[in-house]
Amino acid sequence: MKLSDTPLLKNIIESAPIGSCILDVNDFAVELCNDRFSEFSGMSKETLAGKSIFDIFADQYTFDRKIISNVIKSKETIYADEVSMIFTDYSKDKDINVTFIYAPVLDDNGQISKIAIWAMENAAESKEQKIAEEKTASECERERTNAILNQIPAGIAVLSGKKLIFELVNPVYQSLVPERELLGRPFVEALPELQDSEINRALNKVYQEGVSLNFSDQLVPLSVLEHGALEERYFTFTFVPRFNSEGVVDGVFIISFEVTHIVDNQINLDQANNNLNQIINMLPASVVVIRHDELIVEMINDANLAYWKKTRDEVIGRPFLEILPDLADQPFASQLRSVMHTGEIIDIKESPVLFVEPDGMIRETFVDYTYQPLTGLDGKRDGVLVMSFEITDRIRAKKQLEKYADQLSMANHQLSELNNKLSKSESRFKYVFHEAPVAIGLLQGRDLVIESANNKILELWGKTDSIIGITLEEALPEIKDQPFLGLLDNVFSTGKPFYANEIKAMLMHEQELKEIFFNVVYQPIANTNGNIADILVVAVDVTEQVNARKLVEKSEAYFKMLADLIPAKISNALPNGEVTFFNKRWLEYSGMSFENLRDFGYQQMIHPDELEHFQSGLAEAAATGVAHVSEMRFKNKEGKFIWHLNIASPILDDNGAITMWIGSTTDIQWLKEEEQRKNDFIGMVSHELKTPLTSVNTYLQLLLKKAENTEDRFQKQAYVQSLKQIRHMTEMINGFLDVSRLESAKLHIEKADFEISALFTEVSIDYQLQYSTHEIIVDPAPTTTINADRAKIAQVLNNMVSNAVKYSEVGSRIDIFFERAGKNIRSIVKDRGMGIQPENLKKLFERYYRVEQDNKIAGFGIGLYLSAEIIKAHGGEIWAESSLGKGSTFYFELPALR
């Protein structure tokens, strides 16, 4: 903030008899100066404003930057040496001696925010005379300042010295405590009630630290008389330190305003607003105040919030149509603006209001409402007071009564003409009463005389209308030892309604006690004097509902009994996963109680390696509604993990929502052991078969080499074909070994970075020699590095090419090529063979599956299965496309590194 914005300080600077100037500490520009300083500089104050002090006296005197720097560093006042200057007075130049004084101006945090410069003209007097004159001038200036302070309309006081003695009190300040003597007395002596107050501590802080402090709307217990009763009064204070000529604090300026009446007015206003809000909320009508063309909601009562189904935070300060956009096509917004523009009151009766509920349904209501114009403080219309009464129930009742009236009119036109309006209403009421879909009866007085009973309650009680006019105990003697008479008497005594659901009663129906369940309300009805006169009985027969639930409970008990008998482990859970049942097999297997198994045992029994997969499988089952089937290990009570087939089935209702979970867990440890024995057998047999095949292959190669030196072509061809059959048998044995390893999770993948183009260059040569019966075309592969098992990827290619050769005619063409697919490298093998039927495509990569299109083609259906598993282990994808009679194309993709 600029000091020029503070009128009091600006007035003090202007009135000073010496040259005074205030600099901004950041750029040393003149922020405020008086006429005397302007005369020393030879420039007007307007020219000086905003100009750097180092540029002002450049021709006469160079300001010492070092001195100003020391003032900033030390935060102390510095007197510069006397300098000679040329002073122009009445167009005459004269030599003068000037002393410049530099003083820091601190902010509330004790940091330098301004620099004050005083320029004093020195005569040829002695130093003592100078000091005396300075003192005299200072005293004159202080008197002058005091005179100015006395004229200021604010409460001004000057406290002097460490004891903070009242040196000056202007009339306004004295008027705050008119009956008390202040001048010449220390602050805490003149105002002893403030000795331990925050005000006294703040004054001492200002005096000791030289910082200014402000207080707004401060509560000050203060008495007009010195020892009078304290009154709660509110003040706004500013405490400013006063510095002497040496820059030392020697007093404190107090600038104060009493704001008690303002605070009281605000409190009264708040109380008035609170009273207004209470009154508005007590009104039976819905009330809302809407302002301006934007239709901003300014005030609303609880009744209106309940009608709109909104909270106060959702409404206050927001536009009407933003709060209720579903009313945009209804007339209310235009009517509100019309009232504001024309000033005419709008009064509407039985207006329909349509709201769109969160579920999309339309809520139809009816209201009587009045729009009255409101004016602002400027007297202009800028708002509308809306008062409305929801009459939906009345309108619906009216429509229902009109409907019943029409029916009664058609049934008995002559009676409707004779009866007056009252009798019509009574007839309609009785009609509604007797034809209501729930049981209703009216019991009169403490004796509970049956005054009215509709058909439903007579049916429920098993009685006819002959019981009208007698007591309930006489009409239903069978309830004497049941709780109902006591409950009704308690309602009559306390005046509080009674509610019960599925309460049981034994009632006589056709000479036989019948068990009946019903939901009931006993509602007390007061007369005009406020005393309970009648009890309205409303009941709904829920016997079928209760019996159905009991059947369900019985079925659940039967289910639990069956679940305990079957050999599988059965569990049942709620939709949120909370287990409600473990059968006997689970408890025996775990060795735990139901509570322990439910609370923490089940998760702990699952093998850690299967837990994450099981949890993700449950989440997928919940999302799809399809049972999750998995093979898992569970720990038995001996601590051993046993393999189980676990099925977690979500049970869905008609809307597809999960109503419960049923778990079935079957021990398959024996199956796993059998599978292991099978794999061990396959591995042993395959190994035993490979040993003689290796020997036969060696002998055949030697025989072929010898046969090449003869001219017996049949012999050569026989050896070549024999070697092919040996190689084919070896491939089948290796395939069985790989399947066995895969099933036992021992198929090892050794990944390394390699160029796929180099691999395909090598295998293309082998294919052309190995499959000389077909035209093998291999396009050059792009230079791409992958991270994979080189031998396994070669095996996948071999399987694809081998299948292409098997299922295509001799001499046909087989293309092997590659392409980039995003970040992947795609390998493609295309033949022109017999093709595959569409229904067989999805089964190609299943274990032991073969396309039965030519029984002459050998194989066991494990090559493509192994290929798919290898590609899957590399994070890739494999698939096939085919046209029957035209050929097939096989693909696999792997992620490329570069």
N, C-alpha and C positions, 0 to 999 in steps of 0.2 A: 504494500500500500504506500502511496506517495504521501509525504508529510503535508503537501499542499492540500490534501483532501481533509486535513484536520483543522477546522476553523480556529480553534483555540490556539494551537501551536503556531499556525500561520500568523495570527494576530500578534503573538508574542514576538516572533521574528521581525515582523514589520515594524513593531514599536521599539525595537532595540536601538540605542543611540550609537552603536558601533556598527561597523560593516559586518553583516552576518550572511553566511552562505551554507547551504546543505548540499553535499555531493552524494551521488549514488556510488556505493563502494565497488560496483562491478566495472563501470566505464569512466568514473570520476567526472561525470557530467553534472552540471548545475541543475538541481531539482527545485531549489527555493532560495531566494536571496532578497535582501531589503534594499531600500533606496540608497543607503549609505554605501553599501558594497558596490552598487551600480555606479556611484559617483567615483569611487576609487578606480574602477576599471575603465571608466570613460565610455561605457556602453549602457544601453537601456536594459531593463530587466527582461523584456521580451527577447532581445538579442542574446542575452546570457543564457536563457532557459535552454537546457539540453546541450550546451556547449561545453567541451572539455576544459577543465580549469587550467590545463597546461597550455591552452591556446589563447586564453583571455589576456594575460599579462606578458605575452611573448616579447613585446617591444620594450616594456619598462622593467619587468622583473620576471625571472624564471623561477617558477615554483619548484621547490626541491622534492623530487620524487622519493629520495631516500627518506626524508622526514615522514612523508605520508605512509611509506612502506613500514617504517618503525612504529607508527601509530597503529597500523593494522596488526602487526605482530604482537606488540606489547599491550594493546588495548588501553593505553594511557595517553593523557593529554600532553602535548609537546609545545613549548614556546620557541618559536624561531627567532633568530637574531634580527635586530632592527635593520630595515633596509630603507634606502632613499628612493622616492618616487616623484614624478612630476604630476601635480594635481591641478586640474583645470577648474577654476572657480570664477563664475561671472566672466567667462571668456578670457580669463587671465591665468597664465601658468605660474605655479609656485612650487617650490621644492618642499616636500614634506617627508617626515620619517614615520614609517609604518611598521608595527609589529604584528605578525600573523601568528595566530594560535590555532593549533590543530587538535581536535578532540574526537574520540570515537563515540558513536551512538549505537547502543546495544539493543537487540530485540529481546523478546521474552525468554529465549533460550540462551541468552548471554553471548550471542554471536553478533559481530559488527555488521550492521545493515546500512549505515550511513556514516559520513564523515562531516563534522561541523567545522567551519573555518570562521574565525573572528578576526577582523582587520581593525587595529586600533591606531589612530594617528597620535604620535608622541610629540609633545612640545619640548622645549629646552629645559624644562624643570628638572629638579633633582629626582632621584629614584624614590625618595620618601614622598615627595609631592605627587609623583605619579601614582604611587600606591594609595595615597590619601584620596586623590581625585577618582581613581578607579573605584575605591570603596564607596565614595560619595555617589559616583555615577551608578554603582551597583545598587546602592540603597534607593536612589531615585528610581532606577529601573524597576526595583522590586515594588516600590510604592505605586509606580505607574501600573505595573502588572496587577497589583492587588486591586487598584481602582477599576481596572478592566474586568477582573474576575467578579467584582461586586455587581457588575452590570449584566453578567451572563445569566440567562433565565434558568440555568441548571443549578443544582445544589453543588457549590464549590467550597472546598475547605483546603487549607494548607497546613500541614503538620510539620513542625520544625524540630530538628535535633533527634538524638537517639531515643528520648522519651516521648517523641511524637506529640509535642505540645501544640495545641491549636494556635497557630499564628494568625490565621485569617479564616473567617467564616462569613460567607456572603449571605445576604438576607434569605435566599431560597433555602440554603442549607440549614440556617437557624430556624426556619419555619417548620423543619421536620421535627424539632424538639423545642417548641417555642418557650417552654417553661424552664429551660435548663441553661445554666451558665457554661459556655464552652471556651471562650477566648482565654488564653493564658494557662489553661489546664491540660495536663496530659490526657491523651485519648481514653485510656482505661480508667482514669479518675473521673472524667466528665461523663463517660458512658460505661460504668462498671459492669453492667449486664453483658457487655461484649468482651470481657477480659479473656474468657476461655473459648471464644468463638473462632470460627474459621476466618472472620473478617480481621480480627486482631493479628492472627498468625500471618495472613496475607500482607498486611501493612508492614510488619517486621521483615518479611521476605523482600518486599519492594525496597525498603530502606537499606537492608544488608546487601542485597545482590544487585540493586540498580536495574531491576526488570519491571516491566509494566504488567499488571494483571487485570482481568475483566471478570465480572460476575453478572449473570443475567437472571432476573426473577428470583433473587436469593431471598429465602425466608430469614427474617431477622426479628427475634423477640425483642421489642423495644418499648420503652415507656416514655410518655410525654413528660411526666414528672420524674425527678431524679430517683425517688424511691417509690414511685407509683406502681400500679399493676402493669405487668408486661402484656403487650398486645402483639399478635402475629401480624407483622407487616412485611411487605415484599419490596426489594430495591434492586436496581441495576447499577453496578459500580464500575468505575475505572480508576485504578490506582496507578499514578505516573510518578517516577522518581524525579526529584528536583536536584540539579547539579549546581555547585558553586563555581566560582571563576576558575578554580583549580581542577574542575571535572570530578569533584568528589560529591557524593550524595549527601545533602544536608537537610533534606525534607521530602515530603510526599504530597503530591496534589491528589485530592479526592474529588472526583466528578460523579455525582449521584443523582438518580431520579427515583422517586417513589412510584412504584407501579402496583401498589396494593389494590387500588380500584380496578386496574386492568385485570390482575389475576383473579380478584373476586368476581369480576364480570365473566371471565372465562369459566370459572368454577360454576357460577350460576347458569352460564350458557350450557355447560356440560350437563349440569343437573337437569336443566330444562329439556335438553335433548334426550336425556335418559328417561325423564318423566314422559316426554312425548312418545318415545319408543315403547315404554311400558303401556301407555294408554292405547297406542296403535295396535300393540300385540294383544291387548285385552278385547279389542273390538271383535265382534263376531264376523265382521266383513273382511274380505281380502282387500288390503290397501297397498298401493304402490305409487311412488312419485317418479315421473319420467320427465326429463329435461331435454330441450333443444331439438333441432330437426334430426339429429342423430339418434334420438329416442334413448338417451342414456338413463339407466335405472339409478336413481339417487337414493331412494329409501324404499324399504319393503317390509311388511310385517310377516310374522311366522305363518299366519293363515294362508297368505298368498304364496309363500315358499312351498308349503305343503301341497297347495293346488297345482303349482308348476312342477312339483317334484324336483326341486333344486335346492342347493345350499346357498347361504348368504355369500360365500366367497365366489360362487359361480355366477352371481347376479350383479352385485353392487359395482357400479362404474362401467358396466358393459352395455352395448347397444341391445335394445329389446329384441330385434330380429336375429342378432347373433346368439342370444340366449335361447330363443325359440324359433329357429329357422322354419319349422313346420307350420308357423302361422303367417308366412310371407304371402301366401295366396288367399288369406282371409282378410276381412276389412279393417282390422284393428289398427294397423300402422297408419293407414291413410286417415282414419278417424282421429287419431292422436294428433297428427300434424294439422288437421283441419281445425281442431279446438284451439291449438296454439296460434294459428294464423287469424282465425275469425273471432275468437273469444266466446263462441256460442257453446253452451252446455249440450252434451249428447247424453241421452238417457235411453237405454235399450233394455227391453225385457225378453226373457226366454231366448237368448241368443245361443245358437250352437257354437261350440269351440272344439276343434278337432286337434288332438295331439298324436304324434307318431311315437309309439313306444320303442324301446331298444330292440325288441324282437320283431319290429316291423308292423305290429298290429296297430290299428287305429283306436285311440281312446276318445270316445264321444262324450262330451260334457255339455252342460247348459248353465248359463249364468244370467243374472240381472246385473247390469253394470251402468255406472255413471262416469262420464269424463267431464271434469271441471277445470277451467283454465287457471294457471298460477302465474304470478308476476314475480320478477326478480327484484333485487335491491334497486335497480334503475327504473322500476315501475313498468318495464316492458314485459309482455307475455313471453315466457320462455319455458313453460312447463305445463304438465297436466297431472291433476290428482285423480287417480283411478280408484274407485270403490266398487267392489263386485261381491255378489253372493252366489255361491254355487248352488244350483237348484236341480242338479242332475237327478237326485233321488225323487224329488217332487215331480219332475217332468215324467220320469219313468213310471212312477206310481200313477200319475195322472193318465198317462197313455194306457197303463194296465187297467186302471179303473174304467177308462173309456171303452177299452176292449170288453171288459166284463159288463159294462153298462149296455153295450150293443147286444151282447149275448142275452142279458136279462130282458132287454127291450124286445128282442125277437121272440123270447120264450113267453113273455107275459106283458104284452103291450098295454093291456087294460090296467094292470097293476101299476106300471110305470107312470101312467097318466094320473092315477089317483094319489100316489104317494108324493110327498113334497121332497125338497132337496135333501133334507136330513134323513128321511127314511131311505132315500136312494143310497146315501152314503153308508148307512147301516147295513143295508142289504148287500152292497158291494163288499163291505168289510167281512160280513159273515160268509159270503161266497168265497172270498179269498182265504179266510180262516179255515173253512171246512174242506176246501179243495187243495190246500197247500200240500206239497209233496213230502213234507216232514210231519211228524206227530206233534200236535200242539194242544195243550190243555191249560185252563185257567182255574186255579184253586183260590177260593175266597176265604179270607180270615184265617185266624190261627187254627180253627177246626179243620181247615183244608177242605171246604165244601166244593165239590166239582160244579163250577159255574158253567163252563163250556168245555167241550172236548170234540175235536174234529175226527173224521173217519179214520185217519192214520193212527191216532193214539188209542181209539177204541179197538182197532184191529190189533195194536201192539199189546193192549191190556187183555185182550180176549173177551171184551164186553160189548154190550149194545148201548144205545143212548138212554136206556132206562136208568142208568146210574147217575144221570144229570140231576143235581140237587141234593145228593147225599154226600157224606164225607168220604174221603179217599180210603180211610181205614175200613169203612163199611162196604165200599165198593170192591176193595181188594183185600179181603181178610188174610190172604196167604202171605202178605208182606209184613205182617205184624212182627215177626222175628227177624226181618231183614232190615238193612240200615236206612231205608228211604224215608220213613216217617221222622226219624231223628235228624237226618240231613235237612229236610224241609223245615222242621221246627227251628233249626239253627239259622237257616236263611232268614226266617221270619224274625228271629231275635236280633241278629247282627245287622240285617239289611245288606249283607254281602252276598253276591251271586255264588252259586256252586257249579263247577264244571267237572265232568268226568268222562273218560273215554273207555269204552269196552267194559262198562260196569255190568255185572251179572245180576239177573233177577230170575226168580222162579215164580212164574205166573200160571194161573189155572186157565187152560184152554180145553174146552169140551171135556170137563171132568178129569183132566189129567194135567199134572204140573209139567210145565215146559220150560227148559232152560233157554233164556233169551239174553243176548248181549246188546247193549246200545250205548251210544254217546248221548249225554244228557246235559242240559243247562237248566238250572233253577234260577230264574231272574225275579228278584223282588220288585214290586210295583208300589209306589207311594201314592197316597191320596193327596188332596189339595193342602192338607195340613202338614205334609211331609212325613206322615206315619205310614208304615208298611201295611197295606190293605190286602194285597193279593200276591200270588206267586204264579208267574208264567212258566209253564213246563214245556220245553222243546226237546224232542228226542228223535234220534235216528237209529233205526234197527240195523245193527252191524253183525247180526248172528252169523250170516253166511260168510262174511269176511273173517270173523274169528275162527269159525269152523274150518274154513279153507286154510288159514294159517296153521291151525293145529294139525291139519293133514300134512302140510308142508313140513312141520316140525317132526311129525311121525315118519314122513318119508326120509327126512334127514337122519333120524335115528336108525331107520332101516338101512339107509346107505352106509352109515358108519359101521353097522353090524356086518354087512356084506363085505365092506372094505377090510374089516378085521379078519374075515374068513379066507379071502383070496391070498395067494402066495406073493403077489407083488406088493411093493411099498406104495401106498396111496396117501396123497396129501390134498388139502383143499385150502384155498386162500381167497381173500377179498380182492376186488379190482385193484386196490392200491398195493397188493402184495402181502398184506398182513395174513399170516397163516392162521387158520381157524381149526384145522384138523390134521393130525398124523395118525395113521392106523397103527394097529398093534405091531405089525411087522417093522415099521420105522422105529418104534420105541424099543423093541427087542434088539434091533440091529445097532442102534446108537447107544443103548444102555442109559438113556436119559429119560427124565420126565417130559411130559408134553411142554410145560412152561420153559424148561431149560433148552429143549430142542427148538422151540419157537423163537425164543429171545436171542440166542446167539449160537446155538449148536449147529444149525443146518449149514450156515455159511462156512463154519470151521471144518465141517466134515468133507466139504468139496476139496478135491486136490487143487493146490494153487495154480497149476498149469491150465486147469479147465475153467477157473472162476470167471476170468474176463470174457471168454467166449460164451459162457453160459449167460452172463448178464446182458451182453449185446444181443444174444439170441432171444431173450425174454423181451427186450425192447422192440425187436423186429416183430415178434409174435403179437405184441400189444398193438403195433401200428397196422399190421396186415390182417390180424384175426386168424392166422394160420399157426397151427401148433409148432413149437420148437422141439425138434428131435435131435438128440445128441448122445454120444457115448461118453460117459464121465466116470471118474473114480470117486468113491465115497469111503471115508475111513470108518471101520467098524469099531465096536467097543474095545477090541484088542489092539487098536491102533494101526491095523493093516488096511491099505487102500484096495478096494475091490471094484472091478469094472461093472458098470450098470448101463442099461439102455434107459435114458431118461426122456420122458415126453411131458412137456408143459403145454397144456391145452387151454386156450382162452374160451370161455363159454359166453356166447353173444345173445343179446335179446333181439327182438324183432327189428329194432332200429340199428343193429350192428354195434351196440355198446357192450362192453365187457361187463358181465354180471358176476363172474367168479373165475377162478383158475382151478383146474384139476391137474394134479401131477401124478404120473404113473412111472415108477422106477423099478426096473427088473434086473436081477442079477444075471450078467452075461460073462462072468469070470471064466466059466467053463468053455464058453464059445471063444473067448480070446485065447485061452490055452490051446484049444483045438486048432485055431487059426495059426498060432505060433508053431504047433507041431506040423501043420500042413506046410508052412513056409520053410521050416527046417527040412522037411522031406523033399520039397521041390529043390531047395538049395543043394541037398546031398545028391539027389538023383541027377540034377543038372551037372554037378561037378563030376560025378562018376561017368556020365555020358560023354562029357567033353574030353576026358582022358583018352579013350579009344578013338574018338573021332580025330583027335590031333594026330595020333599015330597013323590012322588010315589016310588022312590028308597028306602027311609027309610021304608015305609010300606011293600014293597016286601021283604026286608031283615028280617023284623020281622016275616012275614009270612013264609019265608024259614026256619027261626030258629025254629018256632013251627012245621013246616012240618017235620023237621028232627026227631022229637019224634014220628012220625007216620010211618006206613009201606006203605003209598001211594006214590009209586015211580013216578007215573005220575005227581002228585001234586008237588013233589020236582023238577022234571025236568022242569015243567012249570015255577016255580019260578026262577030257574037258567037261563033259556032262556030269561025270562022277564028281569032279571037283566042285562043280556048281551046286550039286545036291549036298555035298559035305558043307559048303559055305552056307547054304540055306538052312541046314539043320543046326549049324553053329549059331546063326542069327536067331533061330527060334529058341534055342537053349538060353542064349544071352538075354532074350526078351523075357523068358520065364524068370530068370534070375533077377532082372531089373524090377519085374512086377513084385516078386517076393520082397526085394529090398524096399520098394515103395510102400508096400502094405505094412512093413515093420518099421517104417519111417527111417530107413537106413540108406536111402538113395542119396548119395553124397554129390553135392554140386561144388565144384572148385572153380570159382570165378577169377578171371584175369582180363586185363585190357588187351585187345588184339584187333587187327584190321580185318573186317569181315570180307573185304575184297580179296585178300590173300587166301582166306579159307576157301572161297568159292572158285578161285583159280585152280587150287589143288584138286578139289573134288570133281570139277568139270572134266579133267583129264581121266580120272578113274571111271566116271560115268560113261564116257565115250568108248572106253575099252570094255567095261563090265557089261554095258547094255548095247552091244554092237547090233542087236536085232532091231533097234529103234533109232530114229534120227533125234539125237539129243542136242538142242541148241541152248547155249549158255551165254547170255548177254553179260558184258563186263559190269561188275558191281561198282557203285560209287565208293570212293575212299571215305570210309566211315569207321570210327573206333567204337566198339561196344565193350561192356564189361560182362562177361559171360563165361560158361564152361565150354571151351572150344570143342572138345570131343563130343559133348552132349548135343551141341547145336549141329555138328556134323551128322550125328545119329538121327536127329529130327529130319534133316534134309534127305538122308539116305532112305528113311521110311517113306517120305512123300514121293521121292523119285521111284522107289521100288513099287509102291502102289500104282503109280502112273503107268509103269511098264506092265504090271500084272493085268490091269484093267483096260488096256488099249491094244489094238491089233499090231502085229509085227509090221515094221516098216513105217508106222505112223510117227508123227512128230511130237516131241515133248519139249516145251519151252520152259527155261528157268531164267527168271530175271528179277530185278530188284528196283525199288523206288523209295523215295523219301515220303514219309507220311507225318507231317508236322515235325515233332521231335523224335520220331521213331524211324527205324529202317524196316521196310516191309519186304519179305521174301515171298516169291510167287512161283508155284509149279503148276503148269497148265498142260493137260493132255487132251487128246481128241478121241477118247475111248467111248465106252458104252454109257457113261453117265450114271447118275444116282437119282432114284426117285425122291421127291420132296419129303415124304414122311420119314425117309431113312437118314436125311442129312443131320438131324438133331442127335442121332444115336451113333454117328461115326466114331466119336472119340470116347465111347464107353468101353469098358473092359470086356474083352472076348467077343465084341460085336463084329460081325462080318456081313457084308451085303451079299445076300444069297441070289446073285444074278447069274453066276456061272459056277456050278459045283466042281468044275475041273480046276479052279484056281485054289492053290494051297494057301495055308496060313491059319493062325489061331485068333486073329483079331486083337493083338496086343500092341502092334506097332504104333497105330495112331493114338491109342490110349496112353502109351508111354510118352509119345511126342507131346500130347496135350499137357501131361503132368510136368514134363521138363520145361515147357514154355511158361506154364503157370508158376513154377518155382523161380523163374527169371523175372516175374512181374510183367510178362508179355501177354499176347492174345493170339489164339489160333482158331481158324474157321475154314469152311469150304463152301463153294458155290458150284452148281451143276445144272446141266440141261440134259434130260434123258435122251440118249442116242447121239449127243453132240460132244460130250466130254465134260470134264470136271476141272476146277481150279482150286488149289489149296493155298492158303495164306498163313503166314505167321509174322507177328511184329515184335520187335524188341527195342527198348530205349537206346538211343544213340548218345554217345558221350560228346562227340564233336561232329 
